[in-house]
Amino acid sequence: MFHIMFFEPRIPGNSGNAIRLTAATGTTLHLVEPLGFDLSDANLRRAGLDYHDLARVEVHPGLDAALTRVQAVGTGRVYAFTGHATRSFTDVAYAPGDTLLFGPEPTGLPEQVLADERVTDRVRIPMLPGIRSLNLSNAAALAIYEAWRQHGYAGGS
């Protein structure tokens, strides 16, 4: 299926929500260190409810390790979600195994990540002018459901 990657996430509740999201969609969540929380954080556990055992979560010591991993198990295509793109995320023809990459809550993806040669393309989620960003887990949900929709919600009920 697909991969969701959070680069250096800061807010435990967002990663907890993403754990529920990945359990519901059959995706894998990749968390790239350093994390802004401990994996035993009560807010992370609370947001993930009882889905922790149903979700696939991998923690990586850095971006290189994370990208190496998804390239080994996926398509190698990595879509970086950023407000600094012109292409809409709905204009991508996603393939199972693609990785959807999101940046930390306060800042988004830094330029050095966006410029990484392993990033296939930069895409954006359209919003009204003057709005800086969506909540991280909400953005991931929009993106993964679009990718999954393109494949008829394969495996879903």
N, C-alpha and C positions, 0 to 999 in steps of 0.2 A: 504494500500500500504506500501511502505518502509519508513524508517526514516533516515534522514541524521542529524548527530550531530556534531557541531563544538564546541570543548572544548576551551574556552577562546580565541576566534578569535581576531586578532589584526588589520587586514586591512579591512576597510569598503567596499572597492570595491569587495573583495572576497565574503563577505557575501551577498552583493547586487547581484552579479552574481549567487550565490546559491539560492537566492530568485527566480530569473528567472528560474533556473534549476528545482526547486521544483514545480513551477507553470506548467512547461512544462511536468513534469513526474508524477504529482499527488502525490508527496511525501510530507512529513512534515519536515521542517527544525527546528532543536532544537539548540538554541544558549545558551551556558553555560557561565554564568558570572563568573568573571568580563570580560566585553567586552573591547576591545581596542578603542572603538569609542562609540558615542552616536547614538541611533537608528534614530535620526533626521539628522544625518550627510549627507551633500549634496552628497558626493561620494557614500554612500550607496544607496541613493535615485536614483542617476543617473545610477548606475550599474544595479539596479533593474528595471529601466525604469518604465513602467506603469503596472508591474506585481504584485506589492505589494498587491493589492486587490484580486488577483487570487491565491496567495500563502498562504500556512498554515505555519506560523512561530510562534514558542513558545520560550519564553525566560525563563530560569531557574536560580535561585539564586546560584546554585552550581551543582556539578556532582551528588551528591546523589539525589537531587530533579529530575534532568533530567533522571537518570536511573530508578528511581521509576516510573516516568511518562511513559517511553517507555515500561517498563515491564508491566504496567497496560493496555496499549492499543495495544501492539505488541506481538511478539512471546517470548520476553525476551532474544533473542539471540542478542549479541552485538559483532560486528567485529571491532577491533581496527586496523586502517591502520597505519603502521609504517615501517620504514626502518630496524627495528630490528626484522624482522620475516623472516622465510624461505618459508612459504607457500604463493603461489601466490593467489591473490584475485579471479582469474578465476577458482581456484580449489574448491571454496565453492559452495555448492548447496543452494542458497539463497531461503528463503521463504518470502512471503508477511508478513510484520510486523517486519522483521529484522531491526536492527539499524546498520548503517555504521558510525563509530566514527573516527573523524579526529582531530588532534592537532593544536595548534597555529602555524602560519606561520613561525616564526623564529626558533622554537625549536622542533616542533612535540609533540607527547604525552609524558608527563613525566612518569617515571618508576612507580610511585604510581598509576597512572591511568591504565597503562598497566597491573599492578599486581592485579587490583581490581577483586575480585571473580566473579563479574557480567559480566566481559568481557569473552565472549565465546571462542574467538580465536584472535590471532594476524595474520594479513595478510599484504602482501606488493604488490605494483605495480612494476613490473620489469622495470629497467632502465639500461642504460649503466653504466659501472664502472666509479667512480669518480663524478657522478652526485648526489648531496645531496638530492634533492627533486623536486617535481613538484609544480606548483602553486596550492594552496588549492582548489579553485573552479574547476580547471581542474581535479584534483585527484577525487574530489567528483563526477564530471560528468562521468568520466571513470567508477567508481565503480557503480553508480546507473544505468547507462545504461547496464552494464553487468548483474546486478541483474534483471532488467526489461526484458532484452533480454531472460533470462532463462525462463521467463513466457510469451513469445510470445508478448511482449509489450502490455499486457492486458490493455484494455481501450484506447489504443492509436489509432491514425489514420495514 
